[in-house]
Amino acid sequence: MEPRLQPLETIAYGAIGLVTFFAIWTIVVLSGAVPHTFLPLPTAILTRFTFLLTHSFAGATLPQHLLASIDRYLGGFLLAALVGVPLGLLMGWFRWLDDILSPIFDGLRFIAPIAWVPFAALWFGTGYGGPIMIIFAGAFSPCLINAHRGARFVNASLTEAASMLGTGHFRTITEVLLPASLPSIVAGLRVAAGLGWQSLVGAELIVAANGIGYMMVQGQANLQTSTVMAGMVSIGLVGFGMDRLLRLAERAVGKRLGRPA
Amino acid sequence: MQAFAETWEGQGDMRPRMRRTFVAVTTLSALGVAWFVLTTETGLISSGRFPDPAATWAAMRQLAGPGYAGSTLVVHVAQSLKLVLGGFLFASALGVSVGLLMGWNRKAEALINPVFLLLRPIPPLAWIPLAILWLGLGDAAKIMVIVIAAFVPSVINTSTGVRTIDPTIVEAARMLGTPHWRYMSEVLVPASLPAIFTGLRLSLQAAWTTLVAAELVGALAGIGLVLNVAQQDIYPAMILSAMFVVGVLGWLMTLLLGLVESYALGWRTA
């Protein structure tokens, strides 16, 4: 392995990489090798982005589309966490429940979350309920699996001490298993947040009448590459922000409770 | 962790594996019976919302025989598999190479990483509209999104794998004067292979999800198109059949990669 680079060297190389990336992009467009409608200049995307911040496209401004998406997203993500985490803990504690539910989840795991779109639309419509079900389908299994794994690998002396002291099932789960598996649960939530966000975008591309995915589909239909790319930038920014937040939470929990199992 | 899991499994029961299989079979049969009772027998769940077993069987036979959404099951499956495997192989070959380079050469990593960090937060599914704008509804657009989806996990896991190689091995090779290419093929790659396979598994999963989504948005053939047409026709039995096919194909591909992995990692006493 080579020696580590100096911090300044890392920054310099990084800057060279970024400048090269944007320079190639700009040269390709300016040389006329591809038309502007096909690949706009980086600056054109920025202009389009700021334009969409205040001007309505496909029925709403960019912040309004984003808010509609985030609204759905929070609904689906919270639902997945509120169902998945307790169920995972229960499965980690009660062996019979694990034995019964595991085969079902093992089977469902292989169905791509996005394949639930037709049933979601059929059962809950395309407004709010349908997309929420898709987010749920994407975010549920990391919530469940990590809570389950966390609960199963809790130090046996803790659970044995609890049962020796006559602690009931409910209190063992809430006061021993939950805190002990928290690092694993938070790690699962972070994975779930990413998968849920991606599922939401997919759902909005297929069925929805507002939201950031819908805005991009409309941009595509109107052959506005800059709108599509501005949408990609916003999706990336929101996803990045959420990941950072959960990473902070993960670190805070890890510091207090030791490393995840 | 592995040893711990095994002792845990062994607690209490004499034959935990047999017991688990028994419970699994019982659960799945009970689920089948419940499906029949709730739909066909009592009609508690209307056939407009969820199909009964007979209708699902009929839809599967229709998909297999005369065909649905333009062609038969074999054609749809062949189309989807061709794209997902082609895109996955290309993306992982590229991703593993870039990952090896980034893990091996710190300058290359410093150069590539910022661009990578810039593009990474954009989920693969968000590339679909751009792919359609650029390349239309045909195979090329699908391959583009699959490659984007599958590229990222293989790069990340490969470079992490190289970075976390035991320094003793690296130094031993250095000290023995191993030439560059032998060092590459006999130390670097084998030692990071477990991490590379973790990346490949994630890549394959991402590729499959993305393809199904891309076909749902617009396609001329493929299992995602079957889902899409079944949704527009409000044909729950066909939706369920197509989902079943999506699940089985996902399972088969994971199984296949697992076989390749155990073959490639045979030297590890796992």
Interface residues (C-beta under 8 A of the other chain):
Chain A: M1 E2 P3 R4 L5 E9 T10 Y13 G14 A15 I16 G17 L18 F21 F38 R95 W96 D99 I100 L101 S102 P103 I104 G107 L108 F110 I111 A112 P113 I114 A115 W116 V117 P118 F119 A121 L122 W123 R152 F153 G194 W197 Q198 S199 V201 G202 L205 I206 G213 M216 V217 G219 Q220 L223 T225 V228 M229 G231 M232 V233 I235 G236 L237 G239 F240 D243 A261
Chain B: M1 F4 A5 W8 G12 R19 R20 V23 A24 T27 L28 L31 R49 F50 W104 N105 R106 K107 A110 L111 I112 N113 P114 V115 L118 L119 P121 I122 P123 P124 L125 A126 W127 I128 P129 L130 I132 L133 W134 R163 I165 P167 V170 W208 T209 V212 A213 L216 V217 G224 L227 N228 A230 Q231 I234 P236 I239 L240 A242 M243 V246 G247 V248 G250 W251 T254
